[in-house]
């Protein structure tokens, strides 16, 4: 008979190549941070554009004498937008370069399963904000117009200590009220005030406990917003720095639906000695028992114990 001719096999699938479009609204120190992060990953195909000559920049240099290339907006945002796994807007200002129909195309791209990451600078709090474009309907937070121009230490929220994007980051500061001599991150110097949407998850806070990193799901896709353009300070070691590359890598890969960064997941791994370790990742504070069905068809329940913030095993 075939009763003994079956086996359980665990397979992990990965994207062959991840295609990322990075659009920088202007040259700034953080632009190199994003480029270095994405170029250092051999599994990422990066296309990067920086807006060096916006339409409102007036000078007498003829176009045919410039070494710059025109921004291929029609091709990128209408014809080939679904070729990308992630679109990053890095300090992008709405200056008439992208027409409303292009932003509509990006919105549909996200709702159908794409991903957008917005790394916002002070422009988010002005009339050139992406929030005032058709893309604003899917952004996870709405700017109030206020900018905090003061040093602040980034901190994890209660959700942030459980969310895989931020859980376990090296040197994460302790909760407020804990020992001040414990681990800490270097301070950032500027951020915009935003009001998160009802379904959005705030995983990091900044000045006056305002949202610094906000994550949300829109339709089949995902949107992330970093309300400061100062992450590059960690890379420079300012006041001790912080896990800059790891944080930005996790944000990007969560946006592209990396299985290891799913906040709601159930995994079972077989280790030496045929021991099976079952892990439940969840944003809830508690996790119920799991039901195990053996090869003989009999089932039993197994209680899970908390193994860390957001992890039960």
Residue pairs with C-beta under 8 A, 6 or more apart in sequence:
10 269
10 270
12 259
14 43
15 43
15 85
15 256
16 43
17 43
17 44
17 45
18 41
18 43
18 44
18 45
18 85
18 86
18 256
19 44
19 45
19 47
19 83
19 84
19 85
19 86
20 38
20 44
20 45
20 46
20 47
20 84
20 85
20 86
20 87
20 88
20 252
21 47
21 49
21 76
21 84
21 86
21 87
21 88
22 34
22 35
22 38
22 46
22 47
22 48
22 49
22 88
22 90
23 48
23 49
23 51
23 87
23 88
23 89
23 90
23 92
24 31
24 34
24 48
24 49
24 50
24 51
24 90
24 91
24 92
25 51
25 89
25 90
25 91
25 92
25 93
25 123
26 50
26 51
26 91
26 93
27 50
27 52
28 91
28 121
28 229
29 232
30 90
30 91
30 119
30 229
30 230
30 231
30 232
31 50
31 90
31 91
32 232
33 231
33 232
33 235
33 244
33 248
34 88
34 90
34 119
34 248
35 46
35 48
37 245
37 248
37 249
37 252
38 44
38 46
38 48
38 252
39 46
41 249
47 76
47 84
49 71
51 71
51 92
51 93
51 95
51 97
52 68
53 66
53 68
54 93
54 95
54 97
55 95
55 96
55 97
56 95
56 96
71 97
73 97
73 98
73 99
73 102
77 98
77 102
77 105
77 106
78 101
78 102
78 105
81 87
81 105
81 106
81 109
81 114
82 109
82 112
82 114
84 114
85 114
85 115
85 256
86 114
86 115
86 116
86 117
86 252
86 255
86 256
87 106
87 109
87 114
87 115
87 116
87 117
88 116
88 117
88 118
88 119
88 252
89 116
89 117
89 118
89 119
89 130
90 119
90 229
91 119
91 120
91 121
91 123
91 229
92 118
92 123
92 130
93 123
93 126
93 128
94 128
94 129
94 130
94 132
94 133
95 128
98 133
100 133
100 134
103 133
103 134
103 135
104 134
106 114
106 116
106 135
107 134
107 135
107 137
107 138
109 221
110 116
110 138
110 218
110 219
110 221
110 222
110 223
111 138
111 218
111 219
111 220
111 221
112 219
112 220
112 221
113 219
113 220
113 221
114 221
115 221
115 222
115 223
115 224
115 255
115 256
115 257
116 135
116 138
116 221
116 222
116 223
116 224
116 255
117 223
117 224
117 225
117 226
117 251
117 252
117 255
118 124
118 130
118 139
118 223
118 224
118 225
118 226
119 226
119 229
119 231
120 130
120 143
120 192
120 225
120 226
120 227
120 228
120 229
121 190
121 192
121 228
121 229
122 147
122 190
122 192
122 229
123 129
124 130
124 131
124 143
124 192
124 194
124 227
125 143
125 144
125 145
125 146
125 147
125 192
125 193
126 145
129 136
129 143
130 136
130 139
131 139
131 142
131 143
136 142
138 218
138 223
139 197
139 223
139 225
140 196
140 197
140 200
140 214
140 215
140 216
140 223
140 224
140 225
141 194
141 195
141 196
141 197
141 200
141 211
141 214
141 225
141 227
142 194
142 195
142 197
143 192
143 193
143 194
143 195
143 227
144 193
144 194
144 195
145 193
146 192
146 193
147 190
147 191
147 192
147 193
148 190
148 191
148 192
148 193
148 206
148 207
148 208
148 210
149 189
149 190
150 189
150 190
150 207
151 187
151 188
151 189
152 187
152 188
152 189
152 191
152 206
152 207
152 208
153 173
153 184
153 185
153 186
153 187
153 188
154 185
154 187
154 188
154 204
154 205
154 206
154 212
154 242
155 173
155 176
155 204
155 205
155 206
155 209
156 166
156 169
156 172
156 173
156 203
156 204
157 202
157 203
157 204
157 205
159 201
159 202
159 203
159 283
160 166
160 167
160 202
160 203
160 204
160 213
161 167
161 172
161 309
161 310
162 263
162 282
162 283
162 309
162 310
163 201
163 203
163 215
163 263
163 283
163 310
164 250
164 254
164 260
164 261
164 262
164 263
164 281
164 310
165 203
165 213
165 215
165 247
165 250
165 251
165 254
165 261
166 172
166 203
166 204
166 213
166 247
166 250
167 308
167 309
167 310
167 311
168 308
169 242
169 243
169 246
169 247
170 243
170 246
171 183
171 184
171 185
171 240
171 242
171 243
172 183
172 185
173 182
173 183
173 184
173 185
174 182
174 183
184 240
185 234
185 240
185 241
185 242
185 243
186 233
186 234
186 237
186 238
186 239
186 240
186 241
186 242
187 233
187 238
187 239
188 206
188 228
188 230
188 231
188 233
189 230
189 233
190 228
190 229
190 230
191 206
191 207
191 210
191 212
191 227
191 228
191 230
192 227
192 228
193 210
193 227
194 210
194 211
194 214
194 225
194 227
196 202
196 211
196 214
197 216
199 216
199 217
200 214
200 215
200 216
201 214
201 215
201 216
201 283
202 211
202 212
202 213
202 214
203 213
203 214
203 215
204 211
204 212
204 213
205 211
205 212
206 212
206 227
206 228
210 227
211 227
212 226
212 227
212 228
213 224
213 225
213 226
213 227
213 251
214 224
214 225
214 227
215 222
215 223
215 224
215 254
216 222
216 223
216 224
217 223
222 254
222 255
222 257
223 255
224 251
224 254
224 255
226 251
231 244
231 247
231 248
232 244
233 239
233 241
234 241
234 242
234 243
234 244
234 247
235 241
235 244
235 245
250 261
253 261
254 261
259 265
262 281
263 281
263 282
263 283
263 310
264 281
264 282
264 283
265 279
265 280
265 281
266 278
266 279
266 280
266 281
266 290
267 278
267 279
267 281
268 276
268 277
268 278
268 279
269 276
269 277
269 279
270 276
271 277
277 313
278 290
278 292
278 302
278 304
278 313
279 307
279 311
279 312
279 313
280 287
280 290
280 304
280 311
280 312
280 313
281 310
281 311
282 310
282 312
283 310
287 304
287 312
288 304
289 301
289 302
289 303
289 304
290 301
290 302
290 304
291 299
291 300
291 301
291 302
292 299
292 300
292 301
292 302
293 299
294 300
304 312
304 313
305 312
305 313
306 312
307 313
